[in-house]
Amino acid sequence: MLLFVIRHGDPIYNPDSLTPKGHLQANALAKRFAIHGLDKIYSSPVNRAKLTAQPTADILSKPVEIEEWTSESLAWQDFAVEFPGGRRGWIFDQPNYTFLQNGDENLGLADWQKAQSVQLLDLENCYKRISAASDEFLERHGYRRESTGVYRIINPTEERIAIFCHQGFSNCWFPYLLGIPPHIYWSSFDINHSGVSVFEFRNYESGLTSPKCINFSDCSHLLREGLPYQFQNRVNL
């Protein structure tokens, strides 16, 4: 199975929509996915994600199915914190070097919750919802989680499935999906508007598999359509 996770296009957050640039990005994604196709298309319930998914659904004549658990609003409830000074933001919305200080860089999956850089999180509850929902979703598609990053193949498939969602949600989900200490992931990775990340669940004869990221936040569809290739409208790439 190939799992495509796509961030929405350039957004207008209030009211929730896409900018003209975001709509062009969504159309570029549709042309990209028209080449090899998708078997199933899922979206966050949030409008900017649904608007990004719709051109792909139209060009492939596929329905968009809503996955409530991928909502950025829910992820915000789990992973937003109040920083000193009263500013509220995502836990990963700190200078990236913050996660690599005070010995935090030496903490792994077994003890990442001891990191000083994540102590503002509700560590008892932050991953309960998203991890349970992730496990249910993947088992529904044939892959049952057995341990960190390892899945039992209960129904091998070569399907290509896509989830149109969000930066905040993905930055919270990907560490769990890949079995990477979250604070180490947050120190080094981020996701672009309309960026496409691809995870391969290869069907090994052993009956076990582990998702491998074979493409991360790729925006080659923008170059193909002659659109500006930038990171967060801030850095020309």
Salt bridges, closest charged atoms under 4 A:
ASP10 OD1 - HIS193 ND1 3.65
ASP16 OD1 - ARG48 NH1 2.97
GLU67 OE2 - ARG140 NH1 2.84
GLU72 OE1 - ARG48 NH2 3.05
GLU72 OE1 - HIS166 ND1 3.93
ASP78 OD2 - ARG129 NE 2.84
ASP93 OD2 - ARG87 NH1 3.16
GLU136 OE1 - ARG140 NH2 2.85
GLU139 OE2 - ARG144 NE 3.02
GLU146 OE2 - ARG152 NE 2.93
GLU159 OE1 - LYS40 NZ 3.65
ASP218 OD2 - ARG32 NH1 2.80
GLU225 OE1 - LYS31 NZ 2.98
GLU225 OE2 - ARG224 NH1 3.47
